[in-house]
Amino acid sequence: MKLFYEKHIFFCTNLRKDKEKISCGKHKSQELRNYMKKRVKELAIKKVRVNSSGCLNRCKLGPIVVSYPEGKWYKISSKEDVDLFIDELLIKRKTFKKNLIEN
């Protein structure tokens, strides 16, 4: 079976209605997700899909990104983190260790 995508990146952009509760959306995750998607397209990285996701239940560690098929979780909190993530994981095909969250 041919895979349409080799990597699928889920970026939590959940913004809780309760302003007191922590959520990835409060940490500019939608802006960071949009930046990641734009950069992947600009760099013409093929077979990678960057999606928004709902809550991934790791709000206190956020903003959270999970990459499949490897199932690794990352904290991505700046455009610099996005650039490093793209360079290491998507271009060089290495494990992006800087912001890896242990399961």
C-alpha distances in whole Angstrom, upper triangle without the diagonal:
4,6,9,12,12,15,17,21,23,26,29,31,33,37,39,41,44,45,46,43,40,37,35,36,39,38,37,34,33,35,33,29,30,31,28,26,29,28,25,25,28,27,24,21,18,15,17,18,22,23,26,26,29,30,29,32,33,35,38,36,35,33,30,27,24,21,17,15,18,20,23,26,29,32,32,35,36,35,36,33,31,31,31,28,26,28,27,24,22,24,25,22,25,25,28,30,33,32,30,31,31,29
4,6,9,10,13,15,19,21,25,27,30,32,35,38,40,43,44,45,42,39,36,33,34,38,36,35,31,31,32,30,27,27,28,25,23,25,25,21,22,25,23,20,18,14,11,14,16,19,21,24,25,28,30,28,31,32,34,37,35,33,32,29,25,22,19,16,14,17,20,22,25,27,30,30,33,34,32,33,31,28,28,28,25,23,25,24,21,19,21,22,19,22,24,26,29,31,30,29,30,30,29
4,5,6,10,11,15,17,21,24,26,28,32,34,37,39,40,41,38,36,32,30,30,34,33,31,28,27,28,26,23,24,25,22,20,22,22,18,19,22,21,18,15,12,8,11,12,16,17,20,21,24,26,24,28,29,31,33,31,29,28,25,21,19,15,12,11,14,16,19,22,24,27,26,30,30,29,30,27,24,25,25,22,20,22,22,18,16,18,20,17,20,21,23,26,28,27,25,26,27,26
4,7,9,10,14,16,19,22,24,26,30,32,35,38,38,40,37,34,31,28,29,32,31,29,26,25,26,24,21,21,22,19,17,19,20,16,16,19,18,15,13,10,7,9,10,13,15,18,19,23,25,24,27,28,30,33,30,28,27,24,20,18,15,13,12,16,17,20,22,23,26,25,28,29,27,28,26,23,24,24,21,19,21,21,18,16,18,20,18,21,22,23,26,28,27,26,27,28,27
4,5,7,10,13,16,19,21,24,27,30,33,35,36,37,34,32,28,25,26,29,28,26,23,22,23,21,18,19,19,16,14,17,17,13,14,17,16,14,11,8,4,5,7,10,12,16,17,20,23,21,25,25,27,29,27,25,23,21,17,15,12,10,10,13,14,16,18,20,22,21,25,25,24,25,22,19,20,21,17,15,18,18,14,12,15,17,14,17,18,19,22,24,23,22,23,24,24
4,7,10,13,16,20,22,25,28,31,34,36,37,38,34,32,28,25,26,30,28,27,23,23,24,21,18,20,20,16,15,18,17,13,15,18,16,14,11,9,5,6,8,12,14,17,18,22,23,21,25,25,27,29,26,24,23,20,16,14,10,8,8,10,13,14,17,18,21,21,24,24,23,23,21,18,19,19,16,14,16,15,12,10,12,14,11,14,15,16,20,22,21,20,21,22,22
4,6,10,13,16,19,21,25,27,31,33,33,34,31,28,25,22,23,26,24,23,19,20,21,18,15,17,17,14,13,16,15,12,14,17,15,14,10,9,7,5,6,9,11,14,15,18,20,18,21,21,23,25,22,21,19,16,12,10,7,6,6,9,10,11,13,14,17,17,20,21,20,20,18,15,16,16,13,11,14,13,10,8,11,13,11,13,13,14,17,19,18,16,18,19,19
4,7,10,13,15,18,21,24,27,29,30,31,28,25,22,19,20,23,22,21,17,17,18,16,13,15,16,12,11,15,15,12,14,17,16,15,12,11,9,6,5,6,8,11,11,15,16,15,19,19,20,23,20,18,17,14,10,8,6,5,7,10,10,11,12,13,16,16,19,20,19,20,17,15,17,17,13,12,16,15,12,10,14,16,14,15,15,15,18,19,18,16,17,19,18
4,6,10,12,15,19,21,25,27,27,28,25,22,18,15,16,20,18,17,13,13,15,13,10,12,13,10,10,13,13,11,14,16,16,16,13,13,11,8,6,5,6,8,9,13,14,13,16,16,17,20,17,15,13,10,7,6,5,6,9,10,10,10,10,10,13,12,15,16,16,17,14,12,14,14,11,11,14,14,11,10,14,16,14,15,14,13,16,17,15,14,15,17,17
4,6,9,11,15,18,21,23,23,24,21,19,15,12,13,17,16,15,11,11,14,12,9,12,13,11,11,15,15,14,16,19,19,19,16,16,14,11,8,6,5,6,6,9,10,9,13,13,14,17,15,13,11,8,6,5,6,8,11,12,10,11,10,10,12,11,14,16,16,18,15,13,16,16,13,13,17,17,14,14,17,19,17,18,17,15,17,18,15,14,14,17,16
4,6,9,12,15,19,20,20,22,19,16,12,9,10,13,12,11,7,8,11,9,6,10,11,9,10,14,14,14,16,18,19,19,17,18,17,13,11,7,6,5,6,8,9,9,12,12,12,15,13,10,8,6,4,7,9,12,15,15,13,12,10,10,10,9,11,13,13,16,13,11,14,15,12,13,17,17,15,15,18,20,19,19,17,15,17,17,14,14,14,17,17
4,6,9,12,15,17,17,18,15,12,9,6,7,11,10,10,7,8,11,10,8,12,14,13,13,16,18,17,19,22,22,23,21,22,20,17,14,11,9,6,5,6,6,7,9,9,9,12,11,8,7,6,6,8,11,14,17,17,14,14,11,11,10,10,11,14,15,18,15,14,17,18,15,17,20,20,18,19,22,24,22,22,20,18,19,19,15,15,14,17,17
4,6,10,13,15,15,17,14,12,8,6,5,9,9,8,5,5,9,9,8,10,13,13,13,16,18,18,20,22,23,24,22,23,22,18,15,12,9,6,6,6,7,9,12,12,10,14,13,10,8,9,9,12,15,17,20,21,18,17,15,14,13,12,12,14,15,18,16,15,18,20,17,18,22,22,21,21,24,26,25,25,23,21,22,21,18,18,18,21,20
4,6,9,12,12,14,11,10,6,6,5,8,10,10,8,8,12,13,12,14,16,16,17,20,21,22,23,25,27,27,26,26,25,21,18,15,12,8,7,5,5,8,10,11,9,13,13,10,9,10,12,14,17,19,22,22,19,19,16,16,14,14,14,17,18,21,19,18,22,23,21,22,25,26,24,24,27,29,28,28,26,23,24,23,20,20,19,21,20
4,6,9,9,11,9,9,6,7,4,6,9,10,9,9,13,14,14,15,18,19,19,21,23,24,25,27,29,30,29,29,28,25,22,18,15,12,11,9,8,12,12,13,10,13,14,12,11,13,15,17,20,23,26,26,23,22,19,18,16,16,15,18,19,22,21,20,24,25,23,24,28,28,27,27,30,32,31,31,29,26,27,25,22,22,21,24,23
4,5,7,9,7,8,6,9,8,8,12,13,13,13,16,17,17,19,22,22,23,25,27,28,29,31,32,33,32,33,31,28,25,21,18,15,13,10,9,12,12,13,10,13,15,13,13,15,17,19,23,25,28,28,24,24,21,20,18,19,18,20,23,25,24,23,27,28,26,28,31,31,29,30,33,35,34,33,31,28,29,27,24,24,22,25,24
4,6,9,8,10,10,12,10,11,14,15,15,15,18,20,20,21,24,25,25,27,30,30,31,34,35,36,35,36,34,31,27,24,21,17,16,13,12,16,15,17,14,16,19,17,17,18,21,23,26,28,31,31,28,28,24,24,22,22,21,23,25,28,27,26,30,31,29,31,34,35,33,33,37,39,37,37,35,32,32,31,27,28,26,28,27
4,5,6,9,10,13,12,11,15,17,17,18,20,22,22,24,26,27,28,30,32,33,34,36,37,38,37,38,37,33,30,27,24,20,18,15,14,17,15,16,13,15,18,17,17,19,22,24,28,30,33,33,29,28,25,24,22,23,21,24,27,29,28,28,31,32,30,32,36,36,34,35,38,40,39,38,35,33,33,31,27,28,26,28,27
4,6,8,9,12,11,9,13,14,16,17,19,20,21,23,25,26,27,29,31,32,33,35,36,38,37,38,37,33,30,27,24,20,19,17,15,18,17,17,13,14,17,16,16,19,22,24,28,30,33,33,30,29,25,24,21,21,20,22,25,27,26,26,30,31,29,31,34,35,33,34,37,39,38,37,35,32,32,30,26,27,25,28,27
4,7,9,13,13,10,13,16,17,19,21,22,23,25,27,28,29,31,32,33,35,37,38,40,38,39,38,35,32,28,26,22,21,18,16,18,16,16,12,13,16,15,16,19,22,25,28,31,34,33,30,28,25,24,21,22,20,23,26,28,26,27,30,31,30,32,35,35,34,35,38,40,38,37,34,32,31,29,26,27,24,27,26
4,6,10,11,9,12,15,15,17,20,20,21,23,25,25,27,29,30,31,33,35,36,37,36,37,35,32,29,26,23,20,18,15,12,14,12,12,9,10,13,12,14,16,19,21,25,28,30,30,26,25,21,21,18,19,18,21,24,26,24,25,28,29,27,30,33,32,31,32,36,37,35,34,31,29,28,27,23,24,21,23,23
4,7,9,7,9,12,12,15,17,17,18,21,22,22,24,26,27,28,30,32,33,34,32,34,33,29,26,23,21,17,16,14,11,12,10,10,6,6,10,9,10,12,16,18,22,25,27,27,23,22,18,17,14,16,14,18,21,23,21,21,25,25,24,26,29,29,27,29,32,33,32,31,28,25,25,23,19,20,18,20,20
4,5,6,7,10,9,12,14,14,15,17,19,19,21,23,24,25,27,29,30,31,29,30,29,25,23,19,17,14,12,10,8,10,9,9,5,7,9,7,8,10,13,16,19,22,25,24,21,20,16,15,13,13,13,16,19,21,19,19,22,23,21,23,26,26,25,26,29,31,29,29,26,23,23,22,18,19,17,19,19
4,5,5,7,6,9,11,11,11,14,15,15,17,20,20,21,23,25,26,27,26,27,26,22,20,16,14,11,10,10,8,9,10,9,6,8,8,5,4,7,10,13,16,19,22,22,19,17,14,12,10,10,9,12,15,17,15,15,19,19,18,20,23,23,21,23,26,27,26,25,23,20,20,19,15,16,15,18,18
4,5,6,5,6,9,10,10,12,14,15,16,18,20,21,23,24,26,27,26,27,26,23,20,16,14,11,11,10,9,12,13,12,9,12,12,9,7,10,12,15,18,21,24,24,21,20,17,15,13,12,11,13,15,18,16,16,20,21,19,21,24,25,23,24,27,29,28,28,25,23,23,22,18,19,18,22,22
4,6,7,9,11,12,13,15,16,17,19,21,22,23,25,26,28,29,28,30,29,26,23,19,18,14,14,13,12,14,14,13,10,11,12,9,9,12,15,18,21,24,27,27,24,22,19,17,14,13,11,13,16,18,17,17,21,22,21,23,26,26,25,26,29,31,30,29,27,24,24,22,19,21,19,23,23
4,5,8,9,9,11,13,14,15,17,19,19,21,23,24,25,27,26,28,28,24,22,18,17,14,15,14,13,14,15,13,10,11,11,7,6,10,13,16,19,23,26,25,22,20,17,14,11,10,7,9,12,15,13,14,17,18,18,20,22,23,22,23,26,27,27,26,24,21,21,19,16,18,17,21,22
4,6,5,6,9,10,11,12,14,16,17,19,20,21,23,24,24,26,26,22,20,16,15,12,14,14,14,16,17,16,13,14,14,10,8,11,13,17,19,22,25,25,23,21,18,15,12,10,8,9,10,14,13,13,16,18,17,18,21,22,22,22,24,26,26,26,24,21,22,20,17,19,19,23,24
4,5,5,6,8,10,10,12,14,15,16,18,20,21,22,21,23,22,19,16,13,12,9,10,11,12,13,15,13,11,13,12,8,6,8,9,13,15,19,22,22,19,18,15,13,10,8,8,9,10,13,12,11,14,16,15,16,19,20,19,19,22,24,24,23,22,19,20,18,15,17,17,20,21
4,5,5,6,9,10,11,12,14,15,17,18,20,21,20,22,22,18,15,12,10,8,10,11,13,14,17,16,14,17,16,12,9,11,12,15,17,19,22,23,21,20,17,15,14,11,11,11,12,15,14,12,16,18,16,17,20,22,20,20,23,25,25,25,24,21,23,21,18,20,20,23,24
4,5,5,6,9,10,11,12,14,15,16,18,20,20,22,22,19,16,13,12,11,13,15,16,18,20,19,17,19,17,14,11,13,13,17,18,21,24,25,23,21,19,16,14,11,10,10,9,13,13,11,14,16,16,16,19,21,20,20,22,24,24,25,24,21,23,21,18,20,21,25,26
4,5,5,6,9,10,10,12,14,15,16,18,17,20,20,16,15,11,11,10,13,15,16,16,19,17,16,17,15,12,9,11,10,14,15,18,21,21,20,18,16,13,11,8,8,7,6,10,9,7,10,13,12,12,15,17,16,16,18,21,21,21,20,17,19,17,15,17,18,22,23
4,5,5,6,9,10,11,12,14,15,17,16,17,17,13,11,8,8,7,10,13,14,15,18,17,16,18,16,13,10,10,9,12,13,16,19,19,18,17,15,13,12,9,10,10,9,13,11,9,12,14,12,12,16,17,16,15,18,20,20,21,20,17,19,18,16,17,18,21,22
4,5,5,6,9,10,11,12,14,15,15,17,17,14,12,9,9,9,12,15,17,18,21,20,19,21,20,16,13,14,13,15,16,19,21,22,21,20,18,17,16,13,13,12,10,14,13,10,13,16,14,13,17,19,18,16,18,22,22,23,22,20,22,21,19,21,22,25,26
4,5,5,6,9,10,10,12,14,14,17,18,14,13,10,12,12,15,18,19,20,23,21,20,22,20,17,14,15,13,16,16,19,22,22,22,20,18,16,15,12,12,10,7,11,11,8,9,13,12,11,14,16,16,15,16,19,20,21,21,18,21,19,17,20,21,25,26
4,5,5,6,9,10,10,12,11,14,14,11,10,7,10,11,14,17,18,18,21,20,20,21,19,16,13,13,11,13,13,16,18,19,18,17,16,14,13,10,12,10,8,10,10,6,8,11,9,8,11,13,12,11,13,16,16,18,17,15,18,17,15,17,19,22,23
4,6,5,6,9,10,11,10,12,12,9,8,6,8,10,13,17,19,19,22,22,22,24,21,18,15,15,13,14,14,16,18,19,19,18,18,16,16,13,15,14,12,14,14,10,11,14,12,10,13,16,14,12,14,18,17,19,19,18,21,20,19,20,21,24,25
4,6,5,6,9,10,11,13,14,12,11,9,12,13,17,20,22,23,26,25,24,26,24,21,18,18,16,18,17,19,21,23,23,22,21,19,19,15,16,15,12,14,14,11,11,15,14,11,14,17,16,14,15,18,19,21,22,20,23,22,21,22,24,27,28
4,5,5,6,8,9,12,14,12,12,10,13,15,18,22,23,23,26,25,25,26,24,21,18,18,16,17,16,19,21,21,22,20,20,18,18,15,16,13,10,12,12,9,8,11,11,8,10,14,13,11,12,15,16,18,19,17,20,19,19,20,23,26,27
4,6,5,6,5,8,10,8,9,8,12,14,18,21,23,22,26,25,25,27,24,21,19,18,15,16,14,16,18,19,19,19,19,17,18,15,17,16,13,14,14,10,10,12,11,7,10,13,12,9,10,13,14,16,17,16,19,19,19,20,22,25,26
4,5,5,6,8,11,9,10,10,13,16,19,23,25,25,28,28,28,30,27,24,21,21,18,19,17,18,20,22,22,22,22,21,21,18,20,18,15,17,17,13,13,16,14,11,13,16,15,12,13,16,17,20,21,20,23,23,22,23,26,29,29
4,5,8,11,14,12,13,13,16,19,22,25,28,27,31,30,30,31,29,26,23,23,20,21,20,21,23,24,25,24,24,22,23,19,21,18,15,16,17,14,12,15,15,12,13,16,16,13,13,16,18,20,22,20,24,23,23,25,27,30,31
4,6,9,12,11,13,13,17,20,23,26,28,27,31,30,30,31,28,26,23,23,20,21,18,20,21,22,23,22,23,21,22,19,21,18,15,16,16,13,11,13,13,9,10,13,14,10,9,13,15,17,19,18,22,22,22,23,26,29,30
4,6,10,10,12,13,17,20,23,26,28,28,31,30,31,33,30,27,25,24,21,21,18,19,20,22,23,23,24,23,24,21,23,21,18,19,19,16,14,16,15,12,13,15,15,11,10,14,15,18,20,20,23,24,24,25,27,30,31
4,7,7,10,11,15,18,21,24,26,25,29,28,29,31,28,25,23,21,18,18,15,16,16,18,20,19,20,20,21,19,22,20,17,18,17,14,13,14,13,9,11,13,11,8,8,11,12,15,17,17,20,21,21,21,24,26,27
4,6,9,11,15,18,21,24,27,26,29,29,30,32,29,27,24,23,19,18,15,15,15,17,19,20,21,21,23,21,24,23,21,21,20,17,16,18,15,12,14,15,13,9,10,13,13,16,18,19,22,24,23,23,26,27,28
4,7,10,13,17,19,22,24,23,27,27,28,31,28,26,24,21,18,16,13,12,12,15,17,18,19,20,22,21,24,24,22,22,21,18,18,19,16,13,15,16,13,10,12,14,13,16,18,18,22,24,23,22,24,26,26
4,7,10,13,15,19,21,20,24,23,25,27,24,22,20,18,14,13,10,10,11,13,14,15,16,17,19,17,20,20,18,19,18,14,15,16,13,10,13,14,11,8,11,14,12,15,16,16,19,21,20,19,21,23,23
4,6,10,12,16,18,18,21,21,22,25,23,20,18,16,13,12,10,10,12,14,14,15,16,16,18,17,19,19,18,20,18,14,16,17,14,12,15,16,13,11,14,17,15,18,18,17,21,22,20,19,21,23,23
4,7,10,13,16,15,19,19,19,22,20,17,15,13,10,10,9,11,13,15,14,14,14,14,15,13,16,16,15,17,15,12,14,15,12,11,15,16,13,11,14,17,16,18,17,16,19,20,18,18,19,21,21
4,6,10,13,13,17,17,18,21,19,16,14,12,10,10,10,12,14,16,15,15,14,15,15,14,16,17,17,19,17,14,17,18,15,14,18,19,16,15,18,21,19,21,20,19,21,21,19,19,19,22,21
4,7,10,11,14,15,15,18,17,14,12,11,9,11,12,14,16,18,16,16,14,14,15,13,15,16,16,19,17,14,18,19,16,16,20,21,18,18,21,23,22,23,22,20,22,22,19,19,19,21,21
4,7,8,11,12,13,16,15,13,11,10,9,10,12,13,16,17,14,15,13,14,14,14,16,18,19,21,19,17,20,21,18,18,22,22,19,19,23,25,23,24,22,20,22,22,19,18,18,20,19
4,6,9,11,11,15,15,13,12,11,11,12,15,16,18,19,16,17,15,16,15,16,17,19,21,23,21,19,23,24,21,22,25,25,23,23,26,28,26,27,24,23,24,24,20,20,18,20,19
4,6,8,8,11,12,10,10,9,11,12,15,17,19,19,16,16,13,14,14,15,16,19,21,23,20,19,23,24,21,22,26,25,23,24,27,29,27,27,24,22,23,23,19,18,16,18,16
4,6,7,11,10,9,10,8,9,9,12,14,16,16,13,13,10,12,12,14,16,19,21,22,19,19,22,22,19,21,24,23,21,22,25,27,24,24,21,20,20,20,16,15,13,15,13
4,6,9,9,10,11,9,11,12,15,17,19,19,15,15,12,13,13,15,17,20,23,24,21,21,25,24,21,24,27,25,23,25,28,29,27,26,23,21,21,21,17,16,13,14,12
4,6,6,7,9,7,10,11,15,17,19,18,14,13,10,10,10,13,14,18,20,21,18,19,22,21,19,22,24,23,21,23,27,27,25,24,21,19,18,18,14,13,10,12,11
4,5,5,7,8,11,13,17,19,22,21,17,16,12,12,10,12,13,16,19,21,18,18,22,22,20,22,25,24,23,25,28,29,27,26,23,20,20,19,15,15,13,15,14
4,6,8,9,13,15,19,21,24,22,19,17,13,13,10,13,12,16,20,20,18,19,23,22,20,23,26,25,24,26,29,29,28,26,23,20,19,18,14,15,12,14,14
4,7,7,10,12,16,19,21,19,16,14,10,9,7,10,10,14,17,18,14,16,19,18,17,20,22,21,20,22,25,26,24,22,19,17,16,14,11,11,9,11,12
3,5,8,11,15,18,21,19,16,14,10,9,6,7,8,11,14,16,13,14,17,17,15,18,21,20,19,21,24,25,23,22,19,16,16,15,11,12,10,13,14
4,7,10,14,17,20,19,16,14,10,8,6,6,6,9,12,14,11,11,15,15,14,16,19,19,18,19,22,23,22,21,19,16,16,14,11,12,11,15,16
4,7,10,13,16,15,12,10,7,6,5,6,8,12,14,15,12,12,15,15,12,15,18,17,15,17,20,21,20,19,16,14,14,14,10,10,9,12,13
4,7,10,13,12,10,8,6,5,6,7,10,12,13,15,11,10,14,13,10,12,15,15,12,14,17,18,17,16,14,12,13,13,10,10,10,13,13
4,7,9,9,6,6,4,6,9,10,13,16,17,17,14,13,16,15,11,13,16,15,12,13,17,18,15,15,13,12,13,14,11,10,10,12,11
4,6,6,5,5,7,8,11,12,16,17,17,18,14,13,15,14,10,11,14,13,9,10,14,15,12,13,11,11,13,15,12,11,12,13,13
3,5,5,7,9,12,15,16,19,21,21,21,18,16,18,17,14,14,16,15,11,12,15,16,13,14,12,13,15,18,16,14,14,15,14
4,6,8,11,14,17,18,22,24,23,24,20,19,20,19,16,16,18,16,12,12,16,16,13,14,13,14,16,19,18,15,16,16,15
4,6,9,12,16,17,21,23,23,22,19,18,19,18,14,15,17,14,11,12,15,15,12,12,10,12,13,16,15,12,13,13,12
4,7,10,14,15,19,21,22,22,18,18,20,18,15,16,18,16,13,14,18,18,14,14,12,12,14,16,14,11,11,11,9
4,7,10,13,16,18,19,19,15,15,17,15,12,14,16,13,11,13,16,16,13,12,9,9,10,12,10,7,8,8,8
4,7,10,13,16,17,17,13,13,16,15,12,14,16,14,12,14,18,18,16,14,11,10,10,11,8,6,5,7,8
4,6,10,12,14,14,10,10,13,12,9,12,14,13,11,14,17,17,15,14,11,8,9,9,5,5,5,9,10
4,6,9,12,12,8,10,13,12,10,13,16,14,14,16,19,19,18,17,14,11,11,9,5,7,7,11,12
4,6,8,9,6,6,10,10,8,11,14,13,13,15,17,18,18,17,14,11,12,10,7,9,10,14,16
4,7,8,6,8,11,11,11,14,16,16,16,18,20,21,21,20,18,14,15,12,9,12,13,17,19
4,5,5,6,9,10,11,13,14,15,16,17,19,20,21,20,19,15,16,13,11,14,16,20,22
4,5,5,6,9,10,11,12,14,15,15,16,18,19,19,18,15,17,14,13,16,18,22,24
4,5,5,6,9,10,11,12,14,15,15,16,18,17,17,13,14,12,11,15,17,21,23
4,5,5,6,9,10,10,12,13,14,15,16,15,14,10,11,9,8,11,14,17,20
4,5,5,6,9,10,10,11,12,14,15,15,14,11,13,11,10,13,15,19,21
4,5,5,6,9,10,10,10,12,14,14,14,11,14,12,12,15,18,21,23
4,5,5,6,8,10,10,10,12,11,11,8,10,9,10,12,15,18,21
4,6,5,6,7,9,10,10,10,9,6,9,9,9,10,13,16,18
4,6,6,5,6,8,9,10,11,9,12,12,12,14,17,19,21
4,6,6,5,6,8,9,10,9,12,12,13,15,18,21,23
4,6,6,5,6,5,7,6,9,10,11,12,16,18,20
4,6,6,5,5,6,6,9,11,11,11,14,16,18
4,6,5,8,9,9,13,14,15,15,18,20,21
4,6,8,11,11,15,16,17,17,20,22,24
4,6,9,10,13,14,16,16,20,21,23
4,7,9,12,14,15,15,18,19,20
4,6,9,11,13,12,16,16,18
4,6,9,10,9,12,13,15
4,6,7,7,10,12,15
4,6,5,9,10,13
4,6,9,11,15
4,6,10,13
4,6,9
4,6
4
